[in-house]
Amino acid sequence: MGGGRRPASRGVRILCLGLAVLLVCALGSIVLGRHDSPDPGSTATTAGSGSSRKPSDKDPAGSAYPGLEAAGIPVPGDWSRQEGYRLVVEDGRARLPRDDSESSVDPLEGGYGVVDTALATLDALLDPTGDDQAWARSVLGSLGGDGRGMEHPVSDAPRWWWAERRFTPAMLCTANADPYVQGQYRGGCADDGGWDDDASRAIGMAGMFDTSSTDFPVPDGLEVDSLTNPQDTVSRAYGVVSVPMDDGIWHVTVYCPATLDGPAVDRDGHELASFDGVDKAWTVGGLTGFGTAERPCVTVEVTVGGQKPFWWFGDAS
């Protein structure tokens, strides 16, 4: 794994985003100068899409999740919480369960996991409220570097394009099998090609990766046995959330540095330094990303319909 370009400083990135916003505004004024201003109640159409976009039935103003609600994406809740594998704590020590009677996988609080992290980024991207500068700061604040500190810029689509995107679960019923997320749920597809299950079940998370086709960055200092494919280890620190939208399946890649350590946490996601006075504890419950309060997951990339995630080099057909 060779080193890439040195990541730009946060100040430089903010400056670049600010310039991008000004450019978008300038282009927008040119477009509005050529066309009549649309009626606020009219239906907007995405150029080249061949289909209409209707505004959400919910008013995002004042919402805790204005971007998600505007796009019709389910907001975080019990369905999106990460799960932890319960440890047995006895006399200040923790151990793995011995049998099924002691085993349990439980939802954890805190919103530090893969799905909640991905939803926070989408909420920022799709937020139609506030001014352009606040929007740019919010988007930037939801993103971070991958395991080697490299950044993967979000598509440079103008803000109006993001604002017109809509959650479309039925896309799962017509699109080919998702090559990036293994075992995506399609049980909600009706005979007519529509979606008749709970909307949140259309949002998938990778339970594992085909590591023969991935190239996740290896964190500096991580040692892997020379006879082991490093992807078998490194891939566990990542999670990918797939979201069916009107232009195809989006993929939000999330990096969770705590996963590789397998820390023990309490129900609120805080890492435990010891088990003194503790009667319950949990640890990594799956084969992909796990976040904690001290080391939460962070979104490193968002790809929209038709785009390939940076870490994939396998067949995407």
Number of C-alpha atoms within 10 A of each C-alpha: 8 5 9 9 7 9 14 11 8 11 9 11 15 17 11 12 19 17 12 15 18 14 13 18 15 11 13 14 12 11 12 11 10 8 9 8 9 10 8 7 8 10 12 15 14 13 9 6 10 7 11 12 16 15 18 14 10 12 11 18 15 8 12 11 21 21 26 27 23 26 28 19 24 19 19 17 10 10 13 22 20 25 20 23 21 25 22 18 19 14 10 11 13 19 11 14 15 9 7 7 7 11 14 15 16 15 16 21 18 16 23 24 27 30 27 22 28 28 24 22 25 23 24 23 22 25 24 22 16 9 8 17 13 13 19 18 15 17 19 19 14 18 22 19 17 24 19 15 15 17 18 18 15 15 12 10 9 15 19 13 13 17 18 21 19 22 23 21 28 22 21 26 19 12 11 10 15 15 16 25 19 16 14 19 13 17 13 19 19 13 9 8 13 16 20 13 14 10 16 16 16 26 21 20 25 20 17 20 21 15 17 12 15 19 17 24 19 20 15 10 7 10 10 14 8 7 6 9 12 18 20 17 19 23 25 22 26 28 29 29 24 24 27 24 21 21 15 19 24 22 27 24 26 30 30 26 23 20 26 18 10 15 19 23 25 21 17 14 27 20 21 14 9 11 18 12 10 15 15 16 23 28 23 24 19 16 18 25 30 32 30 27 18 11 16 22 29 27 29 25 25 26 19 20 14 12 14 17 19 15 15 17 12 15 8 13 7
